[in-house]
Amino acid sequence: MRRAFAEVVLLGIAGGALGCWVLFYNLSYSAESLAHSLLPGLVVAALLGLPLLLGGAVGIVVAAVAVAVVARTPAVGRDTAVAVVVTGLFGLGVLLALSPAVPAGLGELLFGDVLGVSDSDLLFAALLVAVVVGALALLHGRLLVVGFDRTSARGLGVAPALVDAALLVLLALAVLVAVQGLGNLLVVAVLIAPAATARLLTRRMGTMLVVAAAVAIVAAMGGLYLSYYAGTAAGASIAGVLVATYPVAAAARGLIPARRRSAAA
């Protein structure tokens, strides 16, 4: 449990902060696509007895190359290319998972095993989170410039293509961190739900980053407690609590003006 709590804190820091930029740049579909497309790499790593993070990294690289190649076809748009590659790779991962040689515990690849992380897993995740957070701090100004006014960014000395590429690389790193705890299917929860919740509560990007990380950490810890006392799967419990924060925040936001009006009356 101590390792699990450390893992969800790392997930919350990386997922919450990066998720704000994912929403700001409309990359929610890309985040889901990256998470699903690395399934073949995870299964192959399990078959060969290699670290899952290594297999996931190879899977993401293969997916990125495949999307880039397919998107160059004139008759195929980028969104269509992403959809074809992701569904194809996810289907390939499922077929590989049906092999008799696949070790028991395929569910851990799909839904994570936050209670099974080792000290080496935590160390590697901490290094990746440090890279993600450090890069976000260095790129903060450039991310704001491109996000708010892409057409004028070049005049300010900022290349939008490089910023987009850097953000996608950081997204891939965050997915690699989160897949260890939440698995291939639930990883998007920590990237989207806390950021969406924070967006309801604040209008400034700096505050939004802090609120999203805090929401992610608290909700993930709440999911762990729910899993312990209710006897439910840890990854699914964490994802459920993360997603539940959004309707709770939306309802609370809707009640505040009503209470103020009744108090004024």
N, C-alpha and C positions, 0 to 999 in steps of 0.2 A: 504494500500500500504506500509506503514512503516513496518508492521509486515511481509509482503511478502518480502520486501527487506532484512529484518533481517533473514528470513528463507532461502533465496537463498544464503546469505553469509555463513550461517552454512552449507548448502548443498555443496557449493563450497569448503569450507575448508576440510570437511570430504571426499567428493567424489573425489575431485582432488588429494589429497594426497594418499588416499587408492587406487585409481584407478591405480596409477603407479605400486604398488605392484601386483595388480590384473593382469596387463599386463605382468609384469616380471615373475610371477608364472603361467602364462597361465590359469587364473581362470575366463576368460570372460564368458564362458559357465556356470560356477558355479554361477556367479553373476546373470545372467539372470534367471537361474533355481530357485535360492532363491527368487528372486523378484516375479516370477510367482506362485511359490508354496504356498505363504502365502495368496493367494486370499480367500480360504475358511475361514481362520481365520478372515480376514477383514469383510467378509459378515456376519459371525456368530456374530462378535462384533456389527455390524450395527443392526442385528436383535434383539440382547439383550440390545441394548442401552449402550454398554460398549465403552471405549476409543479404537479407531482404532489401536493405537500402541500396546495395550495389545493383541488384536486379532491377529495382525501381528506377535507379539513375539511368541504366542502359535503356529501359523501356521508354522513359521520357525522351531521351535523345532520338531513339528510333521513331517515336511518334512525331517529334518536331520535324525531322527530316522528311518523313512521309507526307506530312501536311504541306511542307514547303514545295515538294515535288508535285503533288497533286494540284495544288493551288495554281501552279504555272500553266496548267491546261486551260486554253482560252474558253472552252465551253463549260468549265467548272468554276463556280465562284468559291471564295474562301470559306464561307460558311458551309457550303456543300462539301468541300474538301475535308473540313474538320469533322463533319458528321460521318462521312464515309470512312475516314481513317479511324476514328474513335470506335465506331460500331464494329468495324472489321477487326481491330486489335482486341477489343473486349471479347468478341466472339472467339477469336483465336485463343485468348487466355482461358476461356471456359472450356474449349476443346482440350487444351493442354492439361487442364485441371482434372479432366476425366481419365487421364492416364492412370493405370494401376500403380505406377511407380511414385505417384504424388504422395508425400507423407500425410498422415492424418493431421487435421487442423486447417483445412482449406478455409474454413470460416474465419480464421485469424487474418488471412489475406484480404478477405472481403470486408470484415467488420472490425479488424484490429484486435490487439491483445495488450491493452495498456497495463494489465496486471502482470504481464510476462516480460517487460522490458528489463534488460540487464544494465549493469553499470557502464559497460562499453557503449550500449545503445544510448544511454543518457549523455555520455560524454560526446558522442558523435552528434547527437541532436543539439546539444548546447553549442557546439562549434558552428553548426549550420545556422542556428538562431542568431548567434553573434554576428555572423556574416550578413544575414538578412537585415537585422536591426541597424548594423553599422552602415550598410549600403543605403538603406532608407534615409538615415540621417544625412548622409553625404548628398543624396539625390533629392532631398526634400524640395529645395528651391526649384530645381529643374522640373520635377514632377508637377509642381504647382503651375509653373509657366506653361508647360505643354497641356496640362489638363484644362486650364482656364482659357487659354487662347493659343490653340495649336497653329493657327495661320500666322500669328505674329512672333512665334517662338524663334524662328530663324533670325529675325531681325535683332533679337536679344542675345544671339549667340548660342542658342540651344537647338540641338538637332533632334526633332521629334522621333525619328526612326531609332536613334540610339537609345533614347529614353524608353521607348516602347520595348525594345529588345532587352534592356536591363531589367525592366519590370517583369517581363515574361521569365527571365532567368531566375529572378528572385521568387517568382510564383512557383516555378518548378522546384526550387530548394525547399520552400515552405511545404509543398505537397509531400516531398520526401520525408520531412520531419513529421508531418501529421499522419502519414499513412501507417507509421509504426504503431500509433495508439488507436486510431479510428478506422484504419483499413481503407480499402480501395473505394468502397461505396459511400462511406460516411464522412470522408475527409472534407468535403465541401462545406459541411455544417460549421466548422470552426473558422472558415474563411469568409463566409457570407453572413451568417446569423448575427454574430456580435457587431460587425460593422453596420449592418442594417439597423440594428437596435440603437447603436450610438448615433446614427444619422437622424433618428427620431428625437434625440435628446439634446443635440448641439448643432450649431451651424458653422463653427470654426474647425478647420481641418486639424490643427494641433490638438485641440481638446477632444476631437472625435477619435484621434489615434489612441489617446490615453484611455478614454471611456471604453472603446472597443476592446482593448487589451484587458482592462479590468473586468468587463462583462464576461469575456471569454474565460478568464481564470476562475472567477467566482462560479459561473455556470458549469464549467467542467468539474470543479470540485464538488458542486452540488450533484452532478451526475454520478460521480464516484460514490458519494454517500447513498444516493438512491439505489445504485447497484448493490451496495453492501447490505442495506437493510431490506430491500425488496427482493433480493435474489435474482436480479435481472442482469442481462449482459452489460458489461461495463461500457463498451464502445457505443452501443445503441442508447444506453441511458444518458451518456454524456451528450450525444448528438440530439437526443430528445429535449434535454434541458436547455441546450444552446438555442435550439429553434424556438422553444417556448418563451424565451426572453423577448422575442419580437412582439407577439401579440400582447404580452403583459405590458411592455413599454408603450405600445400603441394605445391600449386601453387606459393606462395611466395618463398619457398625454391628452387623451380625449376628455378625461374627467376633470383635469385642472381648470380649463376655461369654464366648465359648467359650475364648479364649486365657487369660482371667483364671481360668476354672474349671480349665483344664489346669495353669496355673502354681500354683494353690493345691493341686492334687492332687499 
